[in-house]
Amino acid sequence: MCTTEFHLTANFDRAAWQYRPRPWPGRAVLFQAEEVAYIYRDAGPNYGWEGHVRAGIEVVPVPGDHATVVLGQNAEVLARSLGAAIARASAPAVPDPAQRRGTA
């Protein structure tokens, strides 16, 4: 392992051990590889994020595995899905007409 690779790995490991997620009131989109390594199969459908993301998680399946979701046609699917998620998140909220009338 080269020196740069060693430092990158060491810093990643240190950051991962120090990270403590806090509850977040919003929604999240989880882009999930369709091929999951056996060591992660018992992690649950949201990999534990449901304990931190309060308004729900939308799971978007992406072809491939952890390493190949960003390659070739898999990357095209991921990019389209990500673009759609960004567009939804950027769209102005449409108020419920019943709430505007005070009947909700």
N, C-alpha and C positions, 0 to 999 in steps of 0.2 A: 504494500500500500504506500503510495507516495505521500509526502508530507502534507500537501494541500488536502488530499482525500482524508487523511487522518484527522486534520484539524476540523474539516467540515463535519465528519462523522462525530467527533468528540463534542463539537458545539451543538449539533442536532440532538444528541443524547442528553446533554445537559439541559437544553431548552425544554425537551419533552418531559424530563423529570420535574422541572420547576413549574411547568404550566398547570394552572388551576382554573378551569373554566368556571365562569359565574353565570347564573341564570340570565337569559336574555328574553325580553318580552315579545320580540318579533317572530316572524316566520322564517324558515330557512329552506333552501333547496339543497338536497344531497344528491350529487351525481354519483351513482353507484355502479361500479363495474359489474357486468352480468356474470363474469367468471370470478368467483371468490375463493381465495386460498382456504384450504381446510382449517387453518388455525383461526380464521375469522368467522367461520360459519355459525358459531354459537354466540356471536356478538349482538344478535338481534337485528331486526330490519333497519334500524336507524343507528346502529353502532354505538348506542348509549347516549346519543345527542338529545333524545326525548327528555332526558332529565335536566337539560339546560336550556332548550329552546321552548319557550312557553306557548307560543301561538301555533305550533304545529310544524311538521316537516313534510315537505313534498319530496318524494323519492323519484328520481329520474334515472331509469336504467340506461346504461351506456354499454355498447358491445365491447368485449375484450376483458382483460384483467387489469390489475393495478398498473402494470407497466405498459400495456398496449392501448389504453383508452385515449392516449394522446398521439396515436400513430395512424396514418393512412385514413381509411374510411371511418374508423372509430372516432378519430379526431374530428371529422366532418360532422358526425352525429353529435358529439359533445359540443362543438362550436354552435351548431344550430340550437341545441337545447339551452345552452348558456345564453345565447342571444335572445331567445324567447323569454327566459326567466328575467333577464335584465329589462326587457321591454315591459313585462308585467309589473316589475317592481318600480319602474319609472313612470308608469301610467298614473295620471291623477286619480285619486279615489272618487268613485261615483257614489254620491250619497243616496241612501235609500229614500225613495219618495215618501214613504210612510213616516219616516223620522222627521222629514222636513215639515210635515203637517202636524207633527206632534201626536200621531196616532199609534206609534210603535210601542 
